[in-house]
């Protein structure tokens, strides 16, 4: 029988963002107090799993989410730039619920192609880099489990690709809450199932789409 390997894609916890901006890849955005509680809750949920590989996006909020897991499982945190948030021309723009962006005529030029999307990194590029990071982690954790800490859009996009669905989508309909786990199970090199859970769901509250 083929070995079973599990790769958990963990979205980071809540970020301290009083300005309500789309922070994207901007530096200096750290977990809020609630975000730290989320990270600790996920660490407890994973404490008795057979996790042998822990890798994080280089951004602060992802590394801070990985820290309690590293402590609980006595693992080193690897850094993989392929897990980073997607590029977005609206980085630093106050979004609230996103309405101000769509109402401002200065931004209309960025909306010409939602299928690409024209306002940021191409979905196909996101899929390619996430697939590479997942494959490397799966190889390193073969027969065990790996946790990759990333961001909402990259996680949701690779899930769509894994499930054979179209990549363009309504950001409001992503099933990828803060500190959620999207779990890929492989039998050998074959993806056998995709699961989803929210160990810290009780702490969740609305956030900026794509954050």
Number of C-alpha atoms within 10 A of each C-alpha: 5 10 11 19 25 24 26 22 30 29 29 31 32 27 21 16 15 6 12 17 18 22 23 21 18 13 11 11 16 20 23 15 12 17 24 22 19 28 29 22 19 24 22 16 14 16 17 10 12 15 20 18 23 24 26 29 23 20 24 19 27 30 22 19 29 31 19 21 25 18 14 14 19 11 16 15 20 14 18 17 15 21 27 23 25 20 15 18 14 17 15 15 16 17 19 15 14 17 10 13 16 12 10 9 9 9 14 12 10 14 14 11 10 14 13 16 18 15 18 16 15 18 19 15 13 21 22 13 18 24 18 13 17 22 14 12 22 25 15 15 21 21 18 18 23 27 27 29 31 30 29 24 21 24 25 22 22 23 24 17 16 15 12 9 12 10 19 14 15 9 12 11 8 16 15 22 24 27 33 25 25 23 20 22 19 20 16 16 15 11 15 11 13 16 11 15 15 20 19 23 15 8 16 17 10 9 15 16 17 20 20
